[in-house]
Amino acid sequence: MLNIYARTGDTEAVVYWWHEMLRAGIPADRVSYNTLLKAFARSGDIVGAERWLQEMVDQGIDADMVTYNALIAASARVGDIRR
């Protein structure tokens, strides 16, 4: 479900299903965090993407190339190449 909504940039739906996933006892991993970041990147919400990156790091999950590509895409979408 996360990926379906992430592809459209529907951050509200992605966050809803994220919480449902956790409530169902499915632990968050790098793939699920990257999917969240993809949604925020597609919507152009760089602040939201950075917030989820911080959450990912706080949970002890290392960022990877996919993570950073999502952040670069978010920055490019809003035209902020300095981030």
Backbone torsions as a table, in degrees:
resi	resn	phi	psi	omega
1	MET	NA	-39.2	-178.5
2	LEU	-57.4	-47.7	-175.4
3	ASN	-65.8	-35.4	178.8
4	ILE	-58.6	-48.7	-178.6
5	TYR	-76.4	-30.3	178.2
6	ALA	-63.3	-37.1	-179.4
7	ARG	-61.6	-28.6	-179.8
8	THR	-95.9	-5.5	-179.2
9	GLY	77.0	20.2	-179.9
10	ASP	-82.6	84.4	-174.6
11	THR	-65.5	-35.2	179.8
12	GLU	-61.6	-45.4	179.3
13	ALA	-67.2	-39.7	-179.5
14	VAL	-63.0	-44.4	179.9
15	VAL	-65.8	-39.5	176.7
16	TYR	-57.9	-50.6	-178.1
17	TRP	-69.8	-28.3	174.3
18	TRP	-59.2	-49.7	-179.8
19	HIS	-65.8	-36.3	176.2
20	GLU	-63.4	-40.2	178.3
21	MET	-60.3	-47.4	-179.8
22	LEU	-65.4	-40.7	178.2
23	ARG	-62.4	-30.5	179.5
24	ALA	-79.8	-0.9	178.3
25	GLY	86.6	12.3	177.9
26	ILE	-89.1	117.3	-176.4
27	PRO	-72.9	148.0	176.1
28	ALA	-73.6	144.2	176.7
29	ASP	-137.9	-177.0	-178.0
30	ARG	-59.4	-40.1	-178.6
31	VAL	-63.8	-44.9	-179.2
32	SER	-67.9	-38.8	175.8
33	TYR	-64.1	-43.2	179.0
34	ASN	-61.9	-33.8	177.2
35	THR	-66.1	-41.5	174.9
36	LEU	-60.1	-46.9	-179.7
37	LEU	-61.1	-37.8	178.2
38	LYS	-60.9	-41.2	179.3
39	ALA	-62.5	-45.9	-179.5
40	PHE	-68.2	-33.7	176.0
41	ALA	-64.9	-45.0	-178.6
42	ARG	-65.5	-30.1	179.3
43	SER	-84.6	-9.0	179.9
44	GLY	81.4	16.1	-178.9
45	ASP	-94.2	84.2	-177.6
46	ILE	-66.9	-35.5	179.8
47	VAL	-64.7	-43.8	176.9
48	GLY	-62.4	-42.2	178.8
49	ALA	-61.7	-43.7	179.4
50	GLU	-65.8	-36.8	178.1
51	ARG	-61.9	-43.6	179.0
52	TRP	-70.0	-33.1	175.1
53	LEU	-61.7	-44.1	179.3
54	GLN	-62.3	-41.3	176.8
55	GLU	-60.3	-42.1	180.0
56	MET	-60.7	-48.2	-179.6
57	VAL	-64.4	-42.4	179.1
58	ASP	-60.3	-29.5	179.1
59	GLN	-85.1	1.9	176.8
60	GLY	81.8	19.7	179.5
61	ILE	-102.4	123.2	-177.9
62	ASP	-74.7	138.9	173.3
63	ALA	-72.7	154.0	177.4
64	ASP	-132.1	-169.6	-178.2
65	MET	-60.0	-39.0	179.7
66	VAL	-63.1	-41.3	178.7
67	THR	-58.8	-51.8	-177.2
68	TYR	-68.2	-33.2	175.3
69	ASN	-62.7	-38.1	177.6
70	ALA	-64.0	-41.3	178.8
71	LEU	-67.2	-39.5	176.7
72	ILE	-63.4	-42.1	178.7
73	ALA	-62.4	-40.8	178.4
74	ALA	-63.7	-43.6	178.7
75	SER	-63.0	-42.9	179.4
76	ALA	-64.7	-39.2	-178.2
77	ARG	-61.7	-36.4	-179.6
78	VAL	-94.7	-0.8	176.9
79	GLY	76.1	24.5	-179.5
80	ASP	-107.8	84.5	-176.3
81	ILE	-79.2	-9.5	-179.7
82	ARG	-80.1	-16.9	-179.6
83	ARG	-73.4	NA	NA
